[in-house]
Amino acid sequence: MSSDRRDKKLWPRRIGWLVLIWVASVGVLAIVAVLFRLLMNMAGLTV
């Protein structure tokens, strides 16, 4: 197998990892935001 074919096969996997890491980071950020909001509500800092 030539290196060009190997590189072409790797692109979907690389993009998949990129998307997975991005989705995970956005999810963690959302969880942290919800936790901060709960803490602020418990402290009486409501809008």
N, C-alpha and C positions, 0 to 999 in steps of 0.2 A: 504494500500500500504506500502510495507516495505521501509526502508531507502535506501537499495541498489538500488531498482528500481527508487526511487526519485532522487538519485545521478546520476544514468545513464541517466535519462531524462534531468538533468541539464547540462550535459557536452556539448551538441551541442549549448545550449544557451550561455554558458560561452565562448566557442570558438568563437561563432558569435560576442559577444561583444568585445572580444580581437581583432578579425580581423577588426571590425568596428572602434575601437579606433585607431588601427595602420594605417588604410587607411586614416582616418581623419587627423591624425598627419602628415603623409607623404604629404597629399594634402595641408595642411596649410604651411608646410615647402616649398613646391614648389611655392606657392603663394608669400611667403615672399622673396624667391630667385628671382622671376620675378620682384617684386617691387624694390628690391635692384638693379637689373640690369637696370631697367628703370631709377632709380634715378642716377645711375652712368653714363648712357648714356646721360642724361640731363645735367650732370655736365661736360661732355666732356671727360670722362674717358672710351674711347672705345679701343678695342683691334685691 
